[in-house]
């Protein structure tokens, strides 16, 4: 029987060994969760000189990550036929597209540097954060309204960006999760195999600092809105008017250009951007940013009489 042992510890912190009888048969784990999930678990959080803790929860988390990538890939492939994106250029891209490309560009540089230094655990954590949070949780949600409208130009730019980012992220993930990445890549690309495709390279012209700042500002506003709504137990299905107030013209311009996806991510029925609080009710709830304030009318979020009763109790 093949055993994982030596520098791996079990859930009680004991080193796995044949004599203790606490070894794990990798073939059993692979049969239940897949080889990619096991490989990803063994490298995640692994640093030179340190023993690693093996738990089934970590393997399940790795399996869930693989499922996340698989589902995101299926969503992208289901939409690829909606518009022609063969002649898309950088000039056609929106600020959201340039933001994720800039993030991918930085990721390619960092992951390459980490792998060359054998910092494999650090590299895979960066890939995990990028694919799960930046790409799946943020970018895909940002572009969904564009995929559902009738503007073929913006739809084509979104599809080109989705495919380009996914393919290059899969290439960097391939050394850690070879099977799922090969399967998705061969369905997305005309190339023979991901194993002989070119490695993503850092491109100076793909550094979009202004777009990164803009999207990070909107993300911070969305987090603020979600925190307020969660604290008041407001369901996502309940929309509300969102006011963005800032005396900084640059900040107002960011929200004006990002209204469509900001409204979708912030559960807004309408987004109004203005320089002062004119027209905003005194009882509006707020979320503060460094250079802006977000307001939502209380009456649109909760039943005021029921909320008063709850607070009095």
C-alpha positions as CSV (number, residue, x, y, z in Angstrom):
1,X,0.0,0.0,0.0
2,X,1.3,3.4,-0.9
3,X,1.3,5.7,2.1
4,X,1.6,9.5,2.5
5,X,4.2,9.8,5.3
6,X,7.3,11.6,6.4
7,X,6.6,15.4,6.5
8,X,2.8,15.0,6.6
9,X,0.9,15.0,9.9
10,X,-2.6,13.8,10.6
11,X,-5.5,15.7,12.2
12,X,-4.0,15.1,15.7
13,X,-0.6,16.5,14.7
14,X,1.2,13.1,14.6
15,X,3.6,12.4,11.7
16,X,2.1,9.8,9.4
17,X,3.9,6.5,9.4
18,X,3.4,2.8,8.8
19,X,4.3,2.0,12.4
20,X,1.6,4.3,13.8
21,X,-0.9,3.0,11.3
22,X,-2.2,6.5,10.6
23,X,-1.2,6.7,6.9
24,X,-3.6,7.6,4.2
25,X,-3.9,5.6,1.0
26,X,-3.8,8.2,-1.8
27,X,-5.7,5.8,-4.1
28,X,-8.7,5.9,-1.7
29,X,-8.6,9.7,-1.6
30,X,-8.3,9.9,-5.4
31,X,-11.2,7.6,-5.8
32,X,-13.4,9.8,-3.6
33,X,-12.2,13.3,-4.5
34,X,-10.0,13.1,-7.6
35,X,-6.3,13.2,-8.2
36,X,-6.3,17.0,-8.8
37,X,-7.9,17.7,-5.4
38,X,-5.3,15.6,-3.6
39,X,-2.4,17.2,-5.5
40,X,-3.7,20.6,-4.8
41,X,-4.2,19.9,-1.1
42,X,-0.6,18.6,-0.7
43,X,0.9,21.7,-2.2
44,X,-1.4,24.3,-0.7
45,X,0.1,26.0,2.4
46,X,3.2,24.0,1.9
47,X,6.5,25.9,2.8
48,X,10.1,24.6,2.8
49,X,11.1,23.2,6.2
50,X,7.6,22.9,7.6
51,X,5.5,19.8,8.1
52,X,2.0,20.0,6.7
53,X,-1.3,19.0,8.3
54,X,-3.5,16.6,6.3
55,X,-7.2,16.7,6.9
56,X,-10.1,15.6,4.9
57,X,-11.6,19.1,5.1
58,X,-8.7,20.5,3.1
59,X,-9.2,17.9,0.4
60,X,-12.9,18.8,0.2
61,X,-11.9,22.5,-0.1
62,X,-9.6,21.6,-3.0
63,X,-12.4,19.5,-4.6
64,X,-14.7,22.5,-4.2
65,X,-12.1,24.7,-5.9
66,X,-11.9,22.3,-8.9
67,X,-15.7,22.4,-9.1
68,X,-15.7,26.2,-9.1
69,X,-13.3,26.3,-12.0
70,X,-15.3,23.6,-13.9
71,X,-18.6,25.5,-13.4
72,X,-17.1,28.8,-14.4
73,X,-15.6,27.2,-17.5
74,X,-19.0,25.7,-18.5
75,X,-20.7,29.1,-18.1
76,X,-18.1,30.7,-20.4
77,X,-18.3,27.9,-23.0
78,X,-22.1,28.2,-23.0
79,X,-21.9,31.8,-23.9
80,X,-19.0,31.8,-26.5
81,X,-21.3,31.6,-29.5
82,X,-23.3,34.7,-28.5
83,X,-21.0,37.2,-30.4
84,X,-18.0,37.3,-32.7
85,X,-14.9,38.4,-30.8
86,X,-12.2,37.4,-33.3
87,X,-11.2,41.1,-34.0
88,X,-11.4,42.5,-30.5
89,X,-8.6,44.9,-29.6
90,X,-7.5,46.6,-26.3
91,X,-9.4,49.7,-27.4
92,X,-12.7,47.7,-27.3
93,X,-12.2,46.6,-23.7
94,X,-14.0,48.2,-20.7
95,X,-12.4,49.2,-17.4
96,X,-13.6,45.9,-15.9
97,X,-11.9,43.9,-18.8
98,X,-8.7,45.9,-18.4
99,X,-8.8,45.4,-14.6
100,X,-8.9,41.6,-14.8
101,X,-6.2,41.5,-17.6
102,X,-4.0,43.7,-15.4
103,X,-4.5,41.3,-12.5
104,X,-3.7,38.3,-14.8
105,X,-0.6,40.1,-16.0
106,X,0.7,40.6,-12.4
107,X,-0.3,37.0,-11.6
108,X,1.8,35.6,-14.5
109,X,4.9,37.5,-13.3
110,X,4.4,36.6,-9.6
111,X,3.6,32.9,-10.2
112,X,6.6,32.5,-12.6
113,X,8.9,34.1,-10.0
114,X,7.6,31.9,-7.2
115,X,7.9,28.7,-9.2
116,X,11.5,29.5,-10.3
117,X,12.3,29.9,-6.6
118,X,10.4,26.7,-5.7
119,X,7.9,28.6,-3.7
120,X,5.2,26.3,-4.9
121,X,2.8,26.8,-2.0
122,X,2.9,30.6,-2.4
123,X,2.3,30.3,-6.2
124,X,-0.7,28.1,-5.8
125,X,-2.3,30.3,-3.1
126,X,-2.0,33.3,-5.5
127,X,-3.7,31.2,-8.3
128,X,-6.4,30.1,-5.8
129,X,-7.1,33.7,-4.8
130,X,-7.2,35.0,-8.4
131,X,-9.4,32.3,-9.9
132,X,-11.9,32.0,-7.0
133,X,-12.2,35.6,-5.9
134,X,-11.1,38.0,-8.6
135,X,-12.2,35.9,-11.7
136,X,-15.2,33.9,-10.6
137,X,-16.7,35.9,-7.7
138,X,-16.1,39.4,-9.2
139,X,-15.3,39.5,-12.9
140,X,-17.8,36.9,-14.1
141,X,-20.5,38.6,-12.1
142,X,-19.5,42.0,-13.5
143,X,-19.8,40.9,-17.2
144,X,-23.1,39.0,-16.9
145,X,-25.2,42.1,-17.7
146,X,-23.1,42.6,-20.8
147,X,-23.7,39.0,-21.9
148,X,-27.4,39.4,-21.6
149,X,-27.8,42.7,-23.5
150,X,-28.0,43.2,-27.3
151,X,-24.8,45.2,-27.8
152,X,-22.5,42.8,-29.7
153,X,-19.5,45.0,-29.3
154,X,-19.4,45.0,-25.5
155,X,-20.5,41.4,-25.5
156,X,-17.7,40.4,-27.8
157,X,-15.1,42.2,-25.6
158,X,-16.4,40.4,-22.5
159,X,-16.3,37.0,-24.2
160,X,-12.7,37.6,-25.5
161,X,-11.6,38.6,-22.0
162,X,-13.3,35.7,-20.3
163,X,-11.7,33.1,-22.7
164,X,-8.3,34.8,-22.7
165,X,-8.1,35.0,-18.9
166,X,-9.4,31.5,-18.3
167,X,-7.0,29.9,-20.7
168,X,-3.9,31.6,-19.3
169,X,-4.9,31.0,-15.7
170,X,-5.4,27.3,-16.6
171,X,-1.9,27.2,-17.9
172,X,-0.5,28.4,-14.6
173,X,-2.7,26.1,-12.7
174,X,-1.8,23.0,-14.8
175,X,1.3,21.9,-12.8
176,X,-0.9,21.6,-9.7
177,X,-4.2,20.3,-11.3
178,X,-3.2,18.6,-14.6
179,X,-6.3,16.7,-15.3
180,X,-9.1,19.3,-15.1
181,X,-7.0,21.9,-16.7
182,X,-6.2,19.7,-19.7
183,X,-9.8,18.8,-20.1
184,X,-11.1,22.4,-20.1
185,X,-8.2,23.7,-22.2
186,X,-8.8,21.1,-25.0
187,X,-12.5,22.2,-25.1
188,X,-11.6,25.9,-25.2
189,X,-8.6,25.9,-27.5
190,X,-7.6,24.5,-30.9
191,X,-4.2,23.6,-29.5
192,X,-3.3,19.9,-29.1
193,X,-2.6,20.0,-25.4
194,X,-2.1,22.4,-22.6
195,X,1.2,20.7,-21.8
196,X,2.9,22.0,-25.0
197,X,1.2,25.4,-25.0
198,X,3.2,28.5,-24.3
199,X,3.6,29.7,-20.7
200,X,1.8,33.1,-20.0
201,X,4.3,36.0,-20.1
202,X,4.3,39.4,-18.3
203,X,3.4,42.2,-20.7
204,X,4.3,45.8,-19.8
205,X,1.5,47.2,-22.0
206,X,-1.1,45.3,-20.0
207,X,-0.5,47.3,-16.8
208,X,-3.8,49.2,-16.4
209,X,-3.2,51.0,-13.1
210,X,-6.1,53.5,-13.6
211,X,-8.6,50.8,-14.3
212,X,-7.4,48.7,-11.4
213,X,-7.9,51.7,-9.1
214,X,-11.4,52.3,-10.5
215,X,-12.6,48.7,-10.1
216,X,-11.1,48.3,-6.7
217,X,-13.0,51.4,-5.6
218,X,-16.3,49.9,-6.9
219,X,-15.5,46.6,-5.2
220,X,-15.0,48.4,-1.9
221,X,-18.4,50.2,-2.3
222,X,-20.1,46.8,-3.1
223,X,-18.6,45.3,0.0
224,X,-19.9,48.2,2.1
225,X,-23.4,47.8,0.7
226,X,-23.4,44.1,1.3
227,X,-22.2,44.6,4.9
228,X,-25.0,47.1,5.6
229,X,-27.6,44.8,4.0
230,X,-26.4,41.8,5.9
231,X,-26.5,43.6,9.2
232,X,-30.1,44.5,8.6
233,X,-31.1,41.0,7.2
234,X,-32.1,42.4,3.9
235,X,-32.6,39.7,1.3
236,X,-30.7,40.0,-2.0
237,X,-34.0,39.9,-3.9
238,X,-34.9,43.3,-2.4
239,X,-33.6,46.1,-4.5
240,X,-33.0,49.6,-3.3
241,X,-31.9,53.0,-4.8
242,X,-28.1,53.6,-4.2
243,X,-26.7,57.1,-4.0
244,X,-23.0,57.6,-4.5
245,X,-21.9,61.0,-3.1
246,X,-18.4,62.4,-3.6
247,X,-17.0,65.8,-4.2
248,X,-14.2,64.2,-6.2
249,X,-15.1,64.3,-9.9
250,X,-12.7,61.4,-10.6
251,X,-14.6,59.1,-8.2
252,X,-18.0,60.2,-9.6
253,X,-16.7,59.4,-13.1
254,X,-15.7,55.9,-11.9
255,X,-19.2,55.1,-10.7
256,X,-20.9,56.7,-13.7
257,X,-18.9,54.4,-16.1
258,X,-19.4,51.3,-13.9
259,X,-23.2,51.9,-13.2
260,X,-24.4,48.7,-15.0
261,X,-22.3,46.1,-13.1
262,X,-22.2,48.2,-9.9
263,X,-26.0,48.1,-9.8
264,X,-26.0,44.3,-10.3
265,X,-23.4,43.6,-7.7
266,X,-24.9,46.1,-5.2
267,X,-28.5,44.9,-5.6
268,X,-29.5,48.4,-6.7
269,X,-32.8,49.3,-8.5
270,X,-31.1,52.6,-9.5
271,X,-27.7,54.2,-9.1
272,X,-27.5,58.0,-8.7
273,X,-24.1,59.6,-8.6
274,X,-23.9,63.2,-7.2
275,X,-21.6,65.7,-5.5
276,X,-23.7,66.3,-2.4
277,X,-26.6,64.8,-0.3
278,X,-29.3,66.7,-2.2
279,X,-32.5,64.6,-2.3
280,X,-31.3,62.0,0.1
281,X,-33.6,61.2,3.1
282,X,-32.2,61.9,6.6
283,X,-32.9,58.3,7.6
284,X,-30.8,56.8,4.8
285,X,-28.3,54.2,5.9
286,X,-24.7,54.7,4.7
287,X,-21.4,53.0,3.9
288,X,-18.3,55.1,3.9
289,X,-15.3,55.0,1.5
290,X,-12.1,57.0,1.6
291,X,-13.4,59.6,-0.9
292,X,-17.1,58.8,-1.2
293,X,-20.2,57.8,0.8
294,X,-22.9,55.3,-0.3
295,X,-26.5,56.0,0.8
296,X,-29.6,53.8,0.7
297,X,-33.1,54.9,1.7
298,X,-34.1,53.0,4.9
299,X,-37.7,52.7,3.7
300,X,-36.6,50.7,0.6
301,X,-34.6,48.2,2.7
302,X,-36.8,47.4,5.6
303,X,-40.4,47.7,6.9
304,X,-39.8,50.7,9.3
305,X,-42.6,49.8,11.7
306,X,-41.4,46.2,12.0
307,X,-37.8,47.4,12.5
308,X,-38.9,49.9,15.2
309,X,-40.6,47.0,17.0
310,X,-37.6,44.8,16.7
311,X,-35.3,47.5,18.1
312,X,-37.7,48.3,21.0
313,X,-37.7,44.6,22.0
